[in-house]
């Protein structure tokens, strides 16, 4: 535990590969704890009336909590100690008075309102928090803030993993950790209960591609699969566009250009934040014109001003492949799509694989998927400003014709060698 005459420059520049406490020689007891990822202020002291040594956390080093303010806070705390006031007891009493009746549900909803709203991923984060973290049976909603323990977090995450949603569980851990740290920063929680916890392991990278027989089987089963309205059309459009499921489920009439035969996705609707124009094949155009007829808003409306969500499409596909068990007002349903183990996102991979087998150039496939480039060189990343639209139109046309051939609606397209 080295002692140091702390200066602003030292505090700002000091780094360490392992956790180290630097005690200030000008303000005894004040310590700067330096770890590989953060710097925090604390005060080491003896509890009033005892010789028990303990430490009180003042806060994380920042522009607002620099050396001068840390020293001033330490002096104020020591003045209280001289009067017999233990800062840890004082803080716990104050916190209990403000949070005794506050539940995690109230905290999470406050977090959604103050922190999540406005983020591009707001809908997805809100869905995960409300569905998983606030689940009435396994979630944290009813837990009072002073009683929150990591075992409560583990229980909520285990319930998500038990559904087979490992990636979802990992993301939920990141969500609840963000909520807890936000609450600690605001003084609503006294400690970060997620500190030291490891996120659940995600599913391995998927490589599922539907083969020719499976594609035909899926298309044959779609009309009688018993999924909610709109899901069948979403799936068909995924095969035609290579888009992400949320991009298709959230389509709006204003995003359709039937004159230029384009689907025009704005930046805020795309994962990488880059506007994406998708060639509209003849099959896609027929579906989209039917869906857009008489509408001025979303193509797949839900409620007064909402739209079909990507996770709802994913759940409908999962239930159609596995069936559902009876329980809680839900009747048992057998599987209605006899091809299992695939997701809506696997359609995107299937499209790219078909395109590759049809000898479509990799950079054209990448452009169709709205990936910045299949080539990470400086030339492609910074100098090539070409959307390859003519080549992409041809690619979408070829893949569409190929799929039509597979499902028995047209001739199968075979790529010819040059």
N, C-alpha and C positions, 0 to 999 in steps of 0.2 A: 504494500500500500504506500506508494511514493507520495511525498509531500512536495508541493510546488507552489511558488508564488504565482498564482494564476493571473494571466493577462488576457485581454481580448484576443490578441493574435494567437496565443497558445491554445485557447479554447477553440478558436475557429479552425486551426490547422492540425491539431493533434489527431493522430490515427493510431490504431492498434489492432493487431491480428487476433488478440484475445482480450477478454473483458478485464479492464484495469480501472481502479479507482485512484484519482488524483485529488489529495486533500489540500485545501487552500490554507496557506500559512497565515494569510491576513484575516481570514474569518474561520477560526477553528471549528471543526465539525462539518463544514461545507465540503462536499465532494462532487467531483465531476466523474461520472462513470462512463468510460469509453468502451464500446464494443465494436465489432466489425461493421455493424449496421446502424448504430445510433449513439447519441450522447444524452445522458440524463443527469439532472441535479438531484442531490439528496442531502439530508442532514443526519449525521450520526450523533446520537445523544443517549443519555441514561434516563430511564423512566423516572418521573418524580417519586421520591421516597424510596428508591431502590438503586441497586448497582447494575441492573439489567441493561445491557447495551442494545440498542435497536436502531433502526434507520427509518426515516420518513422521506417519502418521495416528494420532491418539490415540483418536478415536471421535466419535460423533454427540452433540451437546449434548442433555441430557435432565435429568430430576430427579435421576437417579443420577450423571450425569456433568456436574456444574455447574462453576462457575468455580473453587471451592476445590480440588476433586478434580483438575481439569485442571492447575492450577498445581503441585499435589503430584506428579502424574505427570510433568510436564515437568521438575521438579527431579530426580526419580529417573532419568529418561532422561539428563539432562545429567551426572549423577554417573557413570553408566555410560560415557558418552562420554569423560569424563576418564580412565577406565581403559582406553580403547581399544576399547570395545564399541559396535558399530554396531547401533542398535535394529532396523533393517530386516533385517540379517543374522541377528540373534538371533531375530527373529520367523519368518523364513523357515526357519531350522533347526528351530525348535520345531514349526512347522506340518508340515514334511516328516516329522518323526519320528512325528507322530500320524496323518498322512493318506496316507503313501506307499502303503500297501496297500489303502486305502479306495476303493471304486468308487462311481460315481454311482448304481448300483443300490442299494447299501447306504444311501447318503444319502437317496435318494428313499423307500425303505421306512421309514427312520427318521422322515422328514418325515411320511409318511402316519400312522404310529403316534402320533407326538407332537403333530402340529399339525392334521391333517385329520380324524381320528376325532372325532366329536362335532359336526361341522359339518352343517348341513342338506343341503349339497351334497356330502357326503363320498363317496357312491357314485360320483357323476359325476366328481369330481376324481380319485379313485383310478383309475377306469376310464381316463380320459384319460392319466394319468401312466404307468400300466402298459402300455397299448396303444401309445402313441405315443413317449413319452420313453424307455421301456425296451425298445422294439422291438429284437429281437436283430440285425436286418440294418441298420437305419438309425438306431437310437436311441443313447442316451448311456450305457446300462447298464454297458458294459465300460470306460468311460473312467475313469482314475484321477483323483482330485480335483486333485492338483498339475498335471495335464496338461490340465485342462478349458480349452477355448478357445471363443470365440464361433463359430468355424467349425463346431464340433461341434454347437452349438445350431442353427445355420443348416441343417446337413445333416438333422437330425431334423425340423425344421419343413418343409423342402422336400419330404420324403417324404410328409408329411401333405397338403401342398398338391397334390402330384402325383396324389393320389387324388381331387382335385376338392373336398376338404373345406376350403375357405378359412376358414370360420368356426371350424371345429375347430382349424385351425392357429393362428389368432389366440388362441383360448382356451388352447391348449397353451403358447404363448409366455408368457401371463400365469402359467400354472402353474409353468413352469420358472424364470421370474423370481422368483416367490414362494419357490421352493425355494432358489435361490441366495442371495437376500437373507436368508432364514432362517438358512442355513448361515454367512453372513458375520457375522450378529449373534451367533451362537454360537461364533464363532472357528474354525469348521471349515474355512472357505474364507478365503483371504487377500484376495480382491477380488471385486467383482461383475462378472462377465464380460458380463452383459447390459446394463450401463450404456451408454446411448447407442444401443442397438439399437431399432429400430422393429418393432412387432408387424405380422405379415402382414395385409394388407387383408382385411376380412371380405367375405362375399357381400353384395350389395345386398339391401335389404329385399324379401322375397318378396311377390308379389301373385297367386300361382297359385290359381285357383279352378276346380274341376272343373265342367264344364257337364253338362247333362242326359244327353247321349249318353255322355259319359265315365263318369258315375256308373253308368249301366246296364251299360256294358262292364266296369267294375271288379267290380261285384257278380256278373256272369255268370262272370267269370274266377276269382273267389276260391276256389270249391270245388276247382278243379283246378290251382291255382297252384303247388302243391308246396312251400309254406312250412312252417316248423316248427309243431308243435302250438300252438294258442292264438292264432296271429297273425290268422287269419281272423276269429275271434270278436272280437278286439281292434278290428280295422278296422270291423266292423259296429257295435260299441258306440260307436266314435268318431263315427260318423254319427248315432247316436241321442242322444248325451250332450253333444257339443261340448266334451268334456274334453281335457286334454293326454294324450299317449300314455302317459307314465309313470304318470299317475293311474289309467288303466284297466289297464295291464299289472300294476300293483302292488295291485290290488283284493284286499281280505281279506273273508272272510265276515262279520266283525263290522261292516263298513262298509255292509252291505246291510239296508235296512228294507223288507221285503216287505209289511208291514202298511200303512205310510205311503207306500209306493211312492217311496222315496228312496234315493239313494246318498249316504252321509254321509262326506265326506272330511275328516279331521282336519287341523289347521293344519300339522303337520309333513310332510304329504304334498302340500301345495299350494305352488306357486311363490311366491306373495305372502304366505304364512304366515297366510292367513285361512281358517277353516273354511268348507267349501262343500258345501251340500246340493243335489244334482242330481235333478231330477224324473225318475222312472223311467217311460218310455213302455211301452206294452203289449209292443212288440217287444223292447225292452231287458229287460223283466221276464222274458220267455220265455227269452231267452239266459242271463240271470243265474241263474235258477232251475235251469236245466240244469247250468250250471257249478258251482253251489254244492251240488248234491245229493251228500250223503255226505262233504262236506269240512268241516273246522273251521278251516282256515287260508287260505292264498292261493288265489285262483281259478285262477291260472296258475302253479302251483308248479314250481320248478326245484331239483333236489337235495333235501336233507333239510329245509332251512329257508329257502330262497331263493325268489325269484319271477322271472318274466319281466321283463326290463329294457326300457325304452323304446328304447334304442339298438339292441337286438337286433331289435325290431320294425322300426325304421327300416332296418336293414341287410337284413332279409328282403324288405321292400318294394322296396328299391333293386335287389336281385339279381333279383327277379321281373320288374322292368321292363326291366332291361338284360341279364339273363342273366349267366352267369359263364364266365370263361375257364379252361381246364384248367391245372393246375399245383399242385405240392406236395401231392399226394394229393387234389386236387380235380378232379372231372370237369367237362367243359364242359356248360353248361346253357343252353338258349335261353330267351329272355324268355317268361314265362308270363302276364304281365298286359300286354295290348296298349295300355296308356295310360301314357305316360312323362312324366317331369318333375314328378312330384308326390310329396309327402312326407306322413307321418302328420299333421304339424301343419297342412298345407294343408286337411285335412278340417275342422278347426276353423274355418278362414277360409271354407270352402265352406258350412258350416252357418250361419254368421253372415250370409253373403250371401243364402242362400235365405230365412232368416228376415226379412231386410230387404225382399226382394221380396214376401214375404207380408204386408207392411205391419205387421210387428211393431215396436213402439216401440223406438227406439235404447237407452233406458235399461233396457228389459227384456232386450235382446240383451246389453248390457254385464253385467247381473246374471247372465245364464246363462253367460257366459264367465268369471265371477268377477273381472271388472275392477271396481275400486271405483266408478267412475262414468264414463259417457260424457260427463258434464258436470263440468268441473273447478272449478266455482264453489264458494265457501265454503259455500253452502247445502247442496249435495249432499255435499261432502266431510265436513262436520262436523255437519250437522243432520238430514239425511234418513236415518233408520235403518229402512229398509224393504227386505226381501229380494225383494219383488214375486213371491212364490211362486205365488199363483194365476195371475198373468199368465205366469209362466215355465212353469207346467204346460201352459197352453194353447199357448204358443209351441212347446214340445217336441212336443206332440201334433200341431200343424199341420205342423211340419217333418217329423216321422216319417211322417205320412200322405202328404205330398208326395213324399218319397223312395220310399215304397212304390209310389206311382203311377208314378214314373219307371222303377222296375225291374220293373214289371208285377205287383206283389203287391197292388194296391189302386187306388182312384180317385185321380187327381191332384187336389190342392187348389188352387183359384184364389182369391186374395184379392178380395173384393168392395169396391167403392168405397162409402164411407159415403153 
